[in-house]
Amino acid sequence: VKQILPAAPMYWVGDGFHVQQVFSNKACTEELSPFLMLDYAVPKYFKPNENGSPLGIGQHPHRGVDTVMMAFKGEVEHADSIGNQDVIKPGDVQWMTSGRGIIHQEFHSNEFSK
């Protein structure tokens, strides 16, 4: 064991994902980068969305990284600039390779937002 890390503070990604970096403050350092950045969203209750606008994070870019999303509970709707769109449901895993660049967005699915 090289080091025991303290729990990292929670922060919001957009307005729909309250996450915590698993490797505390090491995620963007020479010790781990550029190989691994891992966020975990603890279970959280979201009230039904009555204004018709799902919670999440709008269009944003990635370049030169692969992102992996796993859903334990709830549903996340993903769409990207090359035409991929789907709902990630409990037990699903989504792997996105950004290559030279991609723009994508992630929101609570319409069904989960009800």
Secondary structure by P-SEA (a helix, b strand, c coil): ccccccbbbbbbcccccccccccccccccccccccbbbbbbcbbbbccccccccccccccccccbbbbbbbccbbbbbbcccbbbbbbcccbbbbbbbcccccccccccccccc
